Amino acid sequence: MPATPVQGVAGIAPGGRRRKPMSGAWRKRAEIAFFVTPALALFLMFVIWPIITAVQMSLFKWTGIGPLVDFVGLKNYVTVLTDELFTDALRHNLIIVVGSILLQLPLGLGLALLLNRKLWGQSILRTIIFVPYVLAEVIAGVVWGALLVPQYGTIDALAAALHIPTPEQGFLGTPDLALWTVLFVLTWKYLGLAVILFLAGLQGIPDELYEAAALDGASWWQVQRRITFPLMGPTIRTWAFLSMIGSLQVFDMVWILTKGGPAGATTTMATYLIAQGTQASNFGIAGAASVILFVIALFFAVVYQQLVLKRDTQPDTPKRKRSQREKAK
């Protein structure tokens, strides 16, 4: 009796031909595509497509109703760049960028050095410092807005009890003080992030280095200058990058506290474009402002990456190690 071919044997196709297994390279590509495709689709949907839409909208005079038909080219960009309110907003953003770094860096690093030691109630102190950061901007803004109400707020009441004069219009209602008050609230809100990042960086420094420095008789300041600060460099530079980008795009806290007032004293680029779009119905102007904001943030990010963060991603070549030793001397 003749033998019949066995059907359904793994690896054998109908007709007796053996199936070729998928090669390792193609399997790897398939796995990468499987995991990357969802993230890429979300990126295209929520990042690339809004950018394209904003660029398209910025080329038209549009009130938000009806199709885009009134093409004006680059006129909206000229209007934004020549608007004194927008140039003031850009200046305010730059003040917030510099002020945030100058305030949060020493405060955050000092608190991180303090909390890195063994202290009573250390975990409670860390929680108190980090809680403002996890609060929603809306909640933090509403709370500080209530605290800073002129004459009736907690801040003014406390100042009156201590016989300290306060502005009649309040700290947020006085043009010369409003931006600095907002900067203070932003520092309170985001200081916890700096402390947590710096603590993580400090805990990554080997204890053997501190022990060797103690045996050599190094002072506290010498230890910080020669060991702590150089090894904390990558962490500090990464935090500064996050702080810079966040300060350029700041919106929530400013909008809740002042809506850009008084008299444009706290306007930022983000509040400017929102006001032009949702309040004035100049969506073409708002689109142009959003594109300019994106270009400015991208420019700062690329320049910072090339001039500052690049050193953290470069391999340790002999030439680079030699230059680092020379700088340490």
Number of C-alpha atoms within 10 A of each C-alpha: 3 4 5 6 10 9 11 9 11 8 12 14 13 13 8 12 9 12 11 9 8 9 8 9 8 10 12 12 10 12 10 11 12 11 10 11 11 11 11 11 12 11 12 13 12 10 11 13 12 12 17 12 11 19 18 16 21 27 21 24 19 23 16 14 8 7 9 15 9 10 15 14 13 12 16 23 21 12 14 19 14 11 12 11 18 22 16 17 22 20 16 20 23 16 16 26 21 13 18 22 20 11 14 22 19 12 16 24 22 14 21 22 16 13 18 16 9 8 10 8 9 13 10 10 13 18 11 11 19 20 14 20 19 12 12 12 18 13 13 21 23 14 12 18 17 14 15 21 18 20 17 13 15 15 19 22 18 13 13 13 9 9 9 10 9 15 13 11 12 19 21 24 20 17 17 13 16 22 26 18 17 21 22 15 18 24 21 16 22 20 24 24 20 27 24 19 17 24 22 15 18 20 10 11 14 10 10 9 13 17 11 11 16 13 9 9 11 14 11 11 10 12 16 16 13 14 16 18 15 12 16 19 14 17 19 18 16 16 17 19 19 12 20 23 16 16 24 23 17 19 20 16 23 23 20 17 24 20 20 23 18 16 11 19 23 29 29 30 27 24 21 23 26 22 19 17 20 13 10 13 16 21 26 29 28 28 27 27 28 21 19 17 18 14 12 15 17 13 12 15 16 13 12 16 17 11 9 14 18 11 13 14 9 9 9 12 9 9 9 13 12 12 12 12 10 9 8 10 7
